[in-house]
Amino acid sequence: MLHINHYYQPDSLEEAWQLRQKRGSAVLGGTGWLRLGEHTIQHAIDLSGLNLDYIQEKDDHFLIGAMTTLRELELCQPLDQVFDGAFAEAVGHIVGVQFRNCATLGGSVYGRFGFSDLLTLLLALDAEVHLYKEGWVSIERFAVRSQEADILTEIRIRKNREIAYLSERLNANDFPVCAVAVSKGKDGWRCTIGARPCRAKLVRLPEDTEGCDEFAIRKIAKKAAAAVSYGGGMRGGPAYRQAVAEVLIRRGIQALNAKGGQA
Ligand SMILES: Cc1cc2nc3c(=O)[nH]c(=O)nc-3n(C[C@H](O)[C@H](O)[C@H](O)COP(=O)(O)OP(=O)(O)OC[C@H]3O[C@@H](n4cnc5c(N)ncnc54)[C@H](O)[C@@H]3O)c2cc1C
């Protein structure tokens, strides 16, 4: 059970940040994760009065506020059109609709969970994370850091990559056994492998992945899957996860090649 000793709803990000500097403080997202287990938050900072719930489409990017829910990401039509359903595919398997109506983008990204579908997707899209004090940080850098006492305010995603998102689950709404996102843009191909069960990692694919034949795609997928390490667990051992990653990478490349054209 989660215990909160002092609850605050700040009127500004500066006030939220000042509160976050207190010992024993924590920001509240949707509290889906925070409510698990038995612990106490001395100073709980609720961001829900700061208008951080938005998805704004600009000419060449999206800006998404930290308090946007997973359900809003799942149902957003402009995101769906630009990224060919990848957001709905990435978050649509997480627990259930009621849960996704509460869980937030900010909590999901800030948590940098090893099983995270969203982190896997955002890494492949080369997204950027905005922290109130620090400013913009690439998600690649953000993903490998430990948790900092800053406020995640929004995420920027440029519209310059095509993407395919795939995951394998033992049951429809379980944590993934493995999650993969393959993307291509003018700067080449990238693939992220998440839920290994460690944090998602980025692997760059060869430039000639475009238009490869079946045999070459299998070789690329095998090499990419072998480029990261895997752990065991109740959902599968390392060898199984790697075998699944290889298949998902192959399917991701095939899906993007089938679409043809450059982003
Ligand atoms: C049972 C269960 C199953 C799940 N299954 C999956 C799954 O299959 N795939 C998947 O990807 N995810 C899964 N999740 C994770 C879920 O999708 C969310 O990522 C998770 O609940 C965190 O989001 P939240 O809004 O609830 O954050 P919270 O629980 O409120 O916060 C999480 C952490 O982020 C911090 N935080 C929150 N917002 C901010 C902010 N704006 N700035 C700075 N720090 C912040 C909090 O202080 C806390 O440390 C699961 C979660 C649960 C409980």
The ligand as an ORCA input file, in Angstrom:
! r2SCAN-3c Opt
* xyz 0 1
  C       0.500     -4.407    -13.225
  C       1.243     -3.543    -14.210
  C       1.507     -4.040    -15.475
  C       2.208     -3.252    -16.404
  N       2.474     -3.759    -17.653
  C       3.187     -3.016    -18.526
  C       3.510     -3.516    -19.822
  O       3.171     -4.626    -20.198
  N       4.226     -2.718    -20.658
  C       4.648     -1.458    -20.284
  O       5.305     -0.786    -21.069
  N       4.332     -0.959    -19.075
  C       3.627     -1.707    -18.189
  N       3.349     -1.199    -16.950
  C       3.854      0.154    -16.592
  C       2.805      1.215    -16.899
  O       2.519      1.217    -18.273
  C       3.309      2.624    -16.522
  O       4.500      2.858    -17.208
  C       3.539      2.764    -15.052
  O       2.335      2.534    -14.348
  C       4.077      4.169    -14.717
  O       3.186      5.158    -15.151
  P       2.355      6.011    -14.090
  O       1.766      7.178    -14.775
  O       1.432      5.091    -13.372
  O       3.540      6.524    -13.150
  P       3.658      6.562    -11.557
  O       3.458      5.210    -10.959
  O       2.811      7.670    -11.035
  O       5.204      7.022    -11.456
  C       6.250      6.176    -11.889
  C       7.584      6.883    -11.551
  O       7.756      8.040    -12.340
  C       7.844      9.224    -11.518
  N       7.166     10.265    -12.273
  C       5.899     10.240    -12.734
  N       5.659     11.305    -13.519
  C       6.791     12.035    -13.530
  C       7.174     13.261    -14.154
  N       6.349     13.928    -14.973
  N       8.410     13.740    -13.934
  C       9.276     13.064    -13.126
  N       8.975     11.901    -12.507
  C       7.751     11.384    -12.725
  C       7.229      8.823    -10.202
  O       7.694      9.609     -9.125
  C       7.649      7.376    -10.100
  O       8.995      7.290     -9.692
  C       2.641     -1.951    -16.025
  C       2.350     -1.442    -14.752
  C       1.649     -2.226    -13.844
  C       1.339     -1.649    -12.483
*
